[in-house]
Amino acid sequence: MNDLTVGEQLLIARRRAGLSQSDLAKKADVSLMTVSKIESGATNFRIINMIKMASALDLQMSIDIIENTGDAVELEYELEE
């Protein structure tokens, strides 16, 4: 497993691709605020937006269910080239 947060993984992948946050937002059809919040460590976001960004960066994304309390589900994401 990767020790980086999904936001850190996204930031690294975006920079490797030579894209600004605005470029990624446009390419993935998500808001600039979405990219910024996730890269800054937000953990409450729509999975579809993460899928769109991973796809825009030509990355594979795995999602593991860590805990399901019935009221909330804790997920762990990993991005791979």
MARMAR-912784 format. One record per residue: residue number from 1; z, y, x of N, C-alpha, C, O in turn; residue in one letter. Coordinates in steps of 0.02 Angstrom, whole numbers, plus 50000, padded with zeros to 5 digits. Example, Ala and Ser with C-alpha at 12.3 -4.5 7.8 and 13.67 -1.06 7.14 Angstrom:
+-----+-------+-------+-------+-------+-------+-------+-------+-------+-------+-------+-------+-------+-----+
!   n !   n_w !   n_v !   n_u !  ca_w !  ca_v !  ca_u !   c_w !   c_v !   c_u !   o_w !   o_v !   o_u ! res !
+-----+-------+-------+-------+-------+-------+-------+-------+-------+-------+-------+-------+-------+-----+
!   1 ! 50390 ! 49716 ! 50660 ! 50390 ! 49775 ! 50615 ! 50390 ! 49835 ! 50660 ! 50423 ! 49834 ! 50712 !   A !
!   2 ! 50354 ! 49888 ! 50642 ! 50357 ! 49947 ! 50684 ! 50394 ! 50002 ! 50645 ! 50402 ! 50057 ! 50670 !   S !
+-----+-------+-------+-------+-------+-------+-------+-------+-------+-------+-------+-------+-------+-----+
***
This chain:
+-----+-------+-------+-------+-------+-------+-------+-------+-------+-------+-------+-------+-------+-----+
!   n !   n_w !   n_v !   n_u !  ca_w !  ca_v !  ca_u !   c_w !   c_v !   c_u !   o_w !   o_v !   o_u ! res !
+-----+-------+-------+-------+-------+-------+-------+-------+-------+-------+-------+-------+-------+-----+
!   1 ! 50000 ! 49941 ! 50041 ! 50000 ! 50000 ! 50000 ! 50000 ! 50062 ! 50044 ! 50025 ! 50062 ! 50100 !   M !
!   2 ! 49972 ! 50114 ! 50016 ! 49967 ! 50177 ! 50050 ! 50031 ! 50218 ! 50040 ! 50056 ! 50220 ! 49984 !   N !
!   3 ! 50057 ! 50249 ! 50093 ! 50117 ! 50289 ! 50087 ! 50103 ! 50360 ! 50063 ! 50150 ! 50397 ! 50049 !   D !
!   4 ! 50040 ! 50379 ! 50058 ! 50022 ! 50445 ! 50034 ! 50022 ! 50447 ! 49958 ! 50007 ! 50397 ! 49925 !   L !
!   5 ! 50039 ! 50505 ! 49931 ! 50034 ! 50513 ! 49858 ! 49960 ! 50515 ! 49839 ! 49917 ! 50525 ! 49881 !   T !
!   6 ! 49947 ! 50506 ! 49775 ! 49877 ! 50510 ! 49752 ! 49849 ! 50580 ! 49765 ! 49790 ! 50587 ! 49779 !   V !
!   7 ! 49891 ! 50631 ! 49759 ! 49869 ! 50699 ! 49773 ! 49849 ! 50709 ! 49846 ! 49799 ! 50741 ! 49861 !   G !
!   8 ! 49889 ! 50680 ! 49891 ! 49872 ! 50684 ! 49962 ! 49809 ! 50645 ! 49977 ! 49767 ! 50668 ! 50017 !   E !
!   9 ! 49801 ! 50587 ! 49946 ! 49740 ! 50547 ! 49955 ! 49679 ! 50586 ! 49931 ! 49626 ! 50586 ! 49963 !   Q !
!  10 ! 49686 ! 50618 ! 49873 ! 49631 ! 50657 ! 49844 ! 49613 ! 50715 ! 49890 ! 49554 ! 50727 ! 49902 !   L !
!  11 ! 49662 ! 50751 ! 49915 ! 49651 ! 50807 ! 49959 ! 49613 ! 50786 ! 50022 ! 49565 ! 50818 ! 50042 !   L !
!  12 ! 49635 ! 50732 ! 50053 ! 49602 ! 50707 ! 50114 ! 49530 ! 50687 ! 50099 ! 49484 ! 50705 ! 50136 !   I !
!  13 ! 49519 ! 50651 ! 50044 ! 49451 ! 50629 ! 50026 ! 49406 ! 50689 ! 50011 ! 49348 ! 50690 ! 50030 !   A !
!  14 ! 49433 ! 50738 ! 49976 ! 49394 ! 50798 ! 49959 ! 49374 ! 50835 ! 50022 ! 49316 ! 50856 ! 50029 !   R !
!  15 ! 49421 ! 50843 ! 50068 ! 49405 ! 50878 ! 50130 ! 49355 ! 50840 ! 50172 ! 49310 ! 50869 ! 50203 !   R !
!  16 ! 49361 ! 50773 ! 50174 ! 49313 ! 50732 ! 50211 ! 49242 ! 50740 ! 50183 ! 49193 ! 50737 ! 50219 !   R !
!  17 ! 49239 ! 50750 ! 50117 ! 49175 ! 50758 ! 50083 ! 49147 ! 50829 ! 50092 ! 49091 ! 50844 ! 50072 !   A !
!  18 ! 49188 ! 50873 ! 50121 ! 49166 ! 50942 ! 50132 ! 49165 ! 50984 ! 50069 ! 49126 ! 51032 ! 50064 !   G !
!  19 ! 49206 ! 50966 ! 50020 ! 49207 ! 51002 ! 49957 ! 49268 ! 51046 ! 49950 ! 49322 ! 51029 ! 49975 !   L !
!  20 ! 49259 ! 51102 ! 49916 ! 49316 ! 51143 ! 49897 ! 49345 ! 51114 ! 49833 ! 49315 ! 51071 ! 49801 !   S !
!  21 ! 49404 ! 51138 ! 49814 ! 49432 ! 51115 ! 49750 ! 49385 ! 51132 ! 49693 ! 49375 ! 51093 ! 49647 !   Q !
!  22 ! 49355 ! 51191 ! 49696 ! 49309 ! 51213 ! 49644 ! 49247 ! 51168 ! 49642 ! 49224 ! 51150 ! 49588 !   S !
!  23 ! 49221 ! 51150 ! 49701 ! 49163 ! 51104 ! 49704 ! 49179 ! 51037 ! 49671 ! 49140 ! 51011 ! 49631 !   D !
!  24 ! 49238 ! 51010 ! 49688 ! 49258 ! 50945 ! 49659 ! 49266 ! 50951 ! 49584 ! 49245 ! 50907 ! 49546 !   L !
!  25 ! 49298 ! 51005 ! 49562 ! 49308 ! 51014 ! 49490 ! 49242 ! 51014 ! 49452 ! 49235 ! 50982 ! 49400 !   A !
!  26 ! 49193 ! 51050 ! 49479 ! 49127 ! 51053 ! 49447 ! 49093 ! 50984 ! 49449 ! 49065 ! 50962 ! 49399 !   K !
!  27 ! 49095 ! 50952 ! 49507 ! 49062 ! 50887 ! 49514 ! 49093 ! 50833 ! 49469 ! 49057 ! 50790 ! 49444 !   K !
!  28 ! 49159 ! 50837 ! 49459 ! 49194 ! 50787 ! 49419 ! 49201 ! 50808 ! 49346 ! 49225 ! 50769 ! 49304 !   A !
!  29 ! 49180 ! 50869 ! 49329 ! 49186 ! 50895 ! 49261 ! 49259 ! 50897 ! 49238 ! 49276 ! 50874 ! 49184 !   D !
!  30 ! 49301 ! 50923 ! 49282 ! 49372 ! 50935 ! 49266 ! 49388 ! 51007 ! 49284 ! 49347 ! 51040 ! 49317 !   V !
!  31 ! 49444 ! 51032 ! 49262 ! 49462 ! 51101 ! 49277 ! 49486 ! 51108 ! 49350 ! 49512 ! 51060 ! 49379 !   S !
!  32 ! 49477 ! 51167 ! 49377 ! 49503 ! 51182 ! 49443 ! 49579 ! 51173 ! 49444 ! 49607 ! 51150 ! 49494 !   L !
!  33 ! 49612 ! 51191 ! 49390 ! 49685 ! 51183 ! 49384 ! 49705 ! 51110 ! 49390 ! 49756 ! 51094 ! 49420 !   M !
!  34 ! 49665 ! 51065 ! 49362 ! 49680 ! 50993 ! 49366 ! 49679 ! 50970 ! 49439 ! 49725 ! 50936 ! 49461 !   T !
!  35 ! 49626 ! 50988 ! 49475 ! 49621 ! 50969 ! 49546 ! 49680 ! 50997 ! 49584 ! 49713 ! 50962 ! 49623 !   V !
!  36 ! 49694 ! 51061 ! 49574 ! 49749 ! 51095 ! 49610 ! 49817 ! 51062 ! 49596 ! 49855 ! 51050 ! 49642 !   S !
!  37 ! 49830 ! 51049 ! 49533 ! 49895 ! 51020 ! 49514 ! 49905 ! 50950 ! 49544 ! 49958 ! 50935 ! 49570 !   K !
!  38 ! 49853 ! 50909 ! 49540 ! 49860 ! 50841 ! 49567 ! 49868 ! 50842 ! 49643 ! 49910 ! 50807 ! 49670 !   I !
!  39 ! 49828 ! 50884 ! 49677 ! 49834 ! 50889 ! 49749 ! 49903 ! 50917 ! 49770 ! 49927 ! 50903 ! 49824 !   E !
!  40 ! 49933 ! 50956 ! 49726 ! 49999 ! 50986 ! 49740 ! 50057 ! 50939 ! 49723 ! 50115 ! 50957 ! 49734 !   S !
!  41 ! 50041 ! 50881 ! 49696 ! 50093 ! 50832 ! 49684 ! 50112 ! 50819 ! 49612 ! 50159 ! 50782 ! 49598 !   G !
!  42 ! 50076 ! 50849 ! 49565 ! 50090 ! 50835 ! 49494 ! 50081 ! 50761 ! 49480 ! 50035 ! 50729 ! 49507 !   A !
!  43 ! 50124 ! 50734 ! 49440 ! 50120 ! 50662 ! 49424 ! 50104 ! 50650 ! 49351 ! 50093 ! 50593 ! 49331 !   T !
!  44 ! 50102 ! 50702 ! 49311 ! 50087 ! 50695 ! 49240 ! 50017 ! 50721 ! 49227 ! 50007 ! 50781 ! 49216 !   N !
!  45 ! 49967 ! 50676 ! 49229 ! 49898 ! 50696 ! 49220 ! 49861 ! 50641 ! 49184 ! 49884 ! 50584 ! 49180 !   F !
!  46 ! 49802 ! 50658 ! 49157 ! 49762 ! 50609 ! 49120 ! 49726 ! 50563 ! 49169 ! 49694 ! 50586 ! 49216 !   R !
!  47 ! 49731 ! 50499 ! 49157 ! 49699 ! 50449 ! 49200 ! 49624 ! 50461 ! 49204 ! 49594 ! 50453 ! 49257 !   I !
!  48 ! 49593 ! 50480 ! 49148 ! 49520 ! 50491 ! 49148 ! 49500 ! 50544 ! 49198 ! 49447 ! 50538 ! 49229 !   I !
!  49 ! 49542 ! 50595 ! 49207 ! 49525 ! 50647 ! 49256 ! 49528 ! 50620 ! 49328 ! 49487 ! 50638 ! 49370 !   N !
!  50 ! 49575 ! 50576 ! 49341 ! 49580 ! 50546 ! 49407 ! 49519 ! 50501 ! 49419 ! 49492 ! 50499 ! 49475 !   M !
!  51 ! 49498 ! 50465 ! 49368 ! 49439 ! 50421 ! 49374 ! 49377 ! 50464 ! 49388 ! 49336 ! 50445 ! 49430 !   I !
!  52 ! 49370 ! 50520 ! 49353 ! 49312 ! 50564 ! 49363 ! 49310 ! 50591 ! 49435 ! 49257 ! 50594 ! 49466 !   K !
!  53 ! 49369 ! 50611 ! 49460 ! 49371 ! 50638 ! 49528 ! 49357 ! 50585 ! 49580 ! 49321 ! 50597 ! 49629 !   M !
!  54 ! 49385 ! 50525 ! 49571 ! 49372 ! 50470 ! 49617 ! 49297 ! 50454 ! 49617 ! 49267 ! 50443 ! 49670 !   A !
!  55 ! 49267 ! 50452 ! 49559 ! 49196 ! 50438 ! 49554 ! 49154 ! 50492 ! 49588 ! 49105 ! 50477 ! 49622 !   S !
!  56 ! 49173 ! 50555 ! 49578 ! 49137 ! 50611 ! 49609 ! 49140 ! 50608 ! 49685 ! 49095 ! 50633 ! 49719 !   A !
!  57 ! 49192 ! 50577 ! 49711 ! 49200 ! 50571 ! 49784 ! 49177 ! 50502 ! 49809 ! 49188 ! 50485 ! 49867 !   L !
!  58 ! 49146 ! 50463 ! 49765 ! 49123 ! 50395 ! 49782 ! 49180 ! 50351 ! 49808 ! 49171 ! 50315 ! 49857 !   D !
!  59 ! 49237 ! 50355 ! 49775 ! 49296 ! 50315 ! 49794 ! 49310 ! 50263 ! 49741 ! 49294 ! 50272 ! 49682 !   L !
!  60 ! 49340 ! 50209 ! 49762 ! 49366 ! 50160 ! 49715 ! 49440 ! 50177 ! 49703 ! 49474 ! 50201 ! 49748 !   Q !
!  61 ! 49463 ! 50166 ! 49643 ! 49532 ! 50181 ! 49627 ! 49566 ! 50119 ! 49598 ! 49539 ! 50087 ! 49552 !   M !
!  62 ! 49624 ! 50103 ! 49624 ! 49663 ! 50049 ! 49595 ! 49726 ! 50080 ! 49563 ! 49754 ! 50128 ! 49588 !   S !
!  63 ! 49746 ! 50050 ! 49507 ! 49805 ! 50074 ! 49471 ! 49851 ! 50015 ! 49460 ! 49830 ! 49963 ! 49433 !   I !
!  64 ! 49913 ! 50021 ! 49481 ! 49963 ! 49969 ! 49471 ! 50017 ! 49994 ! 49424 ! 50040 ! 50051 ! 49431 !   D !
!  65 ! 50038 ! 49953 ! 49377 ! 50094 ! 49971 ! 49334 ! 50158 ! 49953 ! 49371 ! 50169 ! 49895 ! 49388 !   I !
!  66 ! 50199 ! 50003 ! 49384 ! 50261 ! 49994 ! 49421 ! 50319 ! 49979 ! 49374 ! 50360 ! 49934 ! 49387 !   I !
!  67 ! 50322 ! 50016 ! 49318 ! 50376 ! 50006 ! 49271 ! 50353 ! 50027 ! 49201 ! 50319 ! 50077 ! 49194 !   E !
!  68 ! 50372 ! 49988 ! 49152 ! 50356 ! 50004 ! 49082 ! 50421 ! 50001 ! 49043 ! 50448 ! 49947 ! 49031 !   N !
!  69 ! 50447 ! 50060 ! 49024 ! 50510 ! 50063 ! 48989 ! 50502 ! 50062 ! 48913 ! 50551 ! 50061 ! 48876 !   T !
!  70 ! 50441 ! 50062 ! 48890 ! 50428 ! 50067 ! 48818 ! 50415 ! 50139 ! 48798 ! 50372 ! 50152 ! 48755 !   G !
!  71 ! 50451 ! 50185 ! 48828 ! 50441 ! 50257 ! 48814 ! 50393 ! 50288 ! 48864 ! 50359 ! 50337 ! 48849 !   D !
!  72 ! 50390 ! 50260 ! 48924 ! 50348 ! 50286 ! 48977 ! 50326 ! 50230 ! 49022 ! 50359 ! 50178 ! 49029 !   A !
!  73 ! 50269 ! 50241 ! 49053 ! 50242 ! 50193 ! 49101 ! 50234 ! 50228 ! 49168 ! 50202 ! 50281 ! 49172 !   V !
!  74 ! 50263 ! 50199 ! 49220 ! 50255 ! 50227 ! 49287 ! 50198 ! 50190 ! 49321 ! 50199 ! 50129 ! 49326 !   E !
!  75 ! 50148 ! 50229 ! 49345 ! 50090 ! 50200 ! 49377 ! 50087 ! 50221 ! 49450 ! 50113 ! 50273 ! 49469 !   L !
!  76 ! 50055 ! 50179 ! 49490 ! 50044 ! 50196 ! 49560 ! 49968 ! 50192 ! 49571 ! 49936 ! 50143 ! 49552 !   E !
!  77 ! 49941 ! 50243 ! 49603 ! 49869 ! 50247 ! 49615 ! 49854 ! 50240 ! 49688 ! 49895 ! 50259 ! 49731 !   Y !
!  78 ! 49796 ! 50212 ! 49704 ! 49773 ! 50210 ! 49773 ! 49697 ! 50220 ! 49773 ! 49661 ! 50188 ! 49735 !   E !
!  79 ! 49675 ! 50266 ! 49815 ! 49603 ! 50281 ! 49821 ! 49577 ! 50249 ! 49885 ! 49610 ! 50251 ! 49937 !   L !
!  80 ! 49518 ! 50220 ! 49881 ! 49488 ! 50186 ! 49939 ! 49414 ! 50203 ! 49943 ! 49381 ! 50213 ! 49892 !   E !
!  81 ! 49389 ! 50207 ! 50004 ! 49317 ! 50219 ! 50014 ! 49278 ! 50155 ! 50005 ! 49217 ! 50155 ! 50011 !   E !
+-----+-------+-------+-------+-------+-------+-------+-------+-------+-------+-------+-------+-------+-----+
***
